[in-house]
Amino acid sequence: MLSFESLLQALRATVGVANVLTDGDLCAWEQDWRKRERGKALAVVRPASTLEVAEVVKACALAGVSIVPQGGNTGMVVGSTPDASGTQVVLSLQRMNQVRVLDEANLTITVEAGCVLQTVQDTCEKAGFLFPLSLASEGTCTIGGNLGTNAGGTQVVRYGNTRELCLGLEVVTAQGDIWNGLSGLRKDNTGYDLRHLFIGSEGTLGVITAATMRLYPMPAAQLTSFAALPSLEAAGFAGLAHRF
């Protein structure tokens, strides 16, 4: 089993000395954004590719060190914050932020896990398409985190949770193997649908490194309505009246 120092040396050899952070102010990674919890990481590791993620996972597994995957660190449940032991590695995917391909014919976009949600929205809009996932932290949160938490957002009733928008995944497993399931097929009945295991698992089963997401044509028109009601009870009755 690797010692902590040997592990740090292996991590530096994999991602570069500048991307293994152990000193200085690491609160951006060690503290949840609402400042409720603050942990202490052995290191913050910032890989730039799926191969680097795989090597980091293998090294941590060999050392018996647990990993805390982290995207934009905007979660509400402290799921991406390390504990106070100083023995966990925070795996930040923020450097893996590229849009790999936008397939206009298939209405899909393939992006890396650290790609910021608003970047995906803007890229699609410029090409004339809609990526409907939208939430308050969209300028900071990442696609990997959205998938890891199966985020809902403001248009969940019409378009579904992030799970419904995902057609394929690329994942590094807990052993450091790379599973490439980046398929843009709508109908794929070729065995187990492993992507659904990883979506919503919050990094407990593997590290999502890229995803192929579903796009829609831009709406031809938008309509905003406002309803003023005297009480919460009246809102409930109004909803029932609308249904029937």
N, C-alpha and C positions, 0 to 999 in steps of 0.2 A: 504494500500500500504506500502511495506517495505521501511524503510529509507536506505540510502546508507550504513550506519554502520551495520544495521541488515542484509542487503544483503551480505555484505562482510563476516559476521559471518556465514551466511548460506552457502556461497560458500566454506569457509574454512572447515566447517563440512562435506561438500560433497567430496572435492578433496584433503583435507589436507592443513595445513597451508603453507607448503613449495611450494605448487602449486597454490597459489593465490598471485601474485606479485603486490605490490603497491608502493614499494620504490626502490631506487637505479637506476642504468642505465638500462632503458627498451627500448633503441633505437632499439634493435634487433626485437622488436615487434611493436613499435610505429612509426618507420620510414621506408619508402619504400626503397628498396635496392639501388636505384639510388640516394638516398638522396635528392629527390626533395621536399618531403613533410614530416613533422614531426607532429604527433598528440599527444594527451595526454589522456591516458586511465584511467578510474576509477580503473581498475585492469586487469591484464593478468591472465587468468585462464587456467590451463593445466590439463584437465581430462585424465583419463587413460582407460576409458571404455565407451561404449554406454550408459549404465545406468547413469553414472556420467554426461555425456553430457545432458541427458534428465533432470536430477535434476537441473543442472545449468540453462538450458533454462527455466524451470518452475520458478525458483527463480527470474530470470531476468524479466520474464513476470509479475510476481506478483509485482515487484518493478517498473515496467514501464521503465526498462533500456534496451536500444538497444544493440545488440550483433554484433560484427564484427568477423565472422569466419576467421581463418587464417591457412594456411598450411605451406609451406616453405617460404612464404613472398617473392616470386620471381616475382610477377606479374608486368606488365608493365604499368598498368593504375591506380595504387594507390588504388585498390579495397579492399585491406586487411589492410589498414591503418586507425586507428581511427581518428575522427575529434579532434579539439583542445579544446572541451568543458570539458574534464575530466569526462564525465558522461557515457561513453560507456565501455562495457566489451569486451576485445579482447579474443576470444575463440581459443586458440592454440591447434591444434590436433596433435602436434608433438610427444606426448607420446603414441598415438594410432598408433603404427608403426609395428604391427605384420602381418606376412603372416599367415592367418588362415588355408588355405588348398590349395594344388595344385592338381587338379584332372587330372591325365594324360590320363585317358580314355575319358574324356569329353573335353579335351583341354581347361581348364579354371583354373584361379587362383583367390582365394578370399582373399583380403587384406584389412587391416584397412586404413582409410583415410589418416593417417599421415605417411604411408609407403612411403619412398623415391623412386622415379621412378627408379633410378639406382639399388636399392635393388631388385625391382621387375624384372628388366631386368636380373640381375645376377642370381637370384633364378631360373628363367625360363631357362636360358642358361645352368646352371648346370644340369638341368633335361632333356636337349636336345630339348627345345622349344624356340620359338621366341615370345617375347612381343614387337611389332614393334614400339610403341610410343617412339620417341626419339627427344629431344630438348636440347638446349644449357645448360639449368639449371637442367639437369636430375640428377645431383649429390646432388641437394638441394631441388628441387620442390617435391611435394607430390601428390599421386594419387587423394586425395580429391580436391586439387587445380586444377589438370589437368581436372577433371570432372566438377568442378564448373565453369571453364572458357572454357570448351570444346576445350582444346588445340589441335593444329594441329601437329606441329613438322615436321621433315625432310622427313618423309615417308607418308605424308598425301595423296598424289595423289594415292598411291597404296593401302593403308590400311584404309584411312579415318581419320576423326577427332576422338578424344577420345570417342565421342558418339558412333561411329561405333564399338568400341572395348568393350563396356560395355554391359553386359547381364543382370545385376541385381544390385540393390542398397539396402543399409540399411540407413535410414534417420531418424533424429529426427526433427519433425515438429516444427513450431513456438509455438505450445501449450505445447511442451514437450512430445508429444506422439512418440513412436517408430514405424516406418513402416519398416517391414522386407520384402523386395522384392529381396532377394539374390537368384535369380533363375539363373541356368545355361542353361536354355532351349533356343535353337535357334528359335523354333517355339512356341510362347506363345500367344494365342489369347483369353486369359481369361479376357476380359474387357479392361479398360483403362490402357495404358502403362505409369504409373506415373513417371517412371525413366526419361523420356524425359522432363518432367517439371522441374526436379531438375538439370539435366545436362545443364550447361551453364547459370544457374540462379545466380551464384556467391553468394550463401548463402542467397539470399533474400526470398526464400520460405521454407528453412529448412537447416539443417546441415547434410551433407553426412558424415556418420561414417564408412562405409565399402562398398566394391564393388566387384562384380564378373566380371572378365575381360576375354576376349577371347584371346586364344593363337593360334599360328601357328607352324607347323613343321619348324625346322631350314632349311634355304635355302641350297640346295646341293652345290651351287657355287655362287660366287659373281664376278661381273665384273664392273670395274670402267673405265669410258671413260672421255676424256678431249677434249673439242672443243674450239678452239681459233677463235674469230671473230673480224673483224676490228671495228665494231661499234654496238651501241644498235639497230639501225635500221636493221642491218644485222642479228642480233639475232632474231628479229621478223620474218623476211622473212624465216630464217632457220626453225623456228618453224612451219610456214605454210607449208613449203615444206615437213616437216616430216609428217604432218597430211595427206597430199594428195599424 
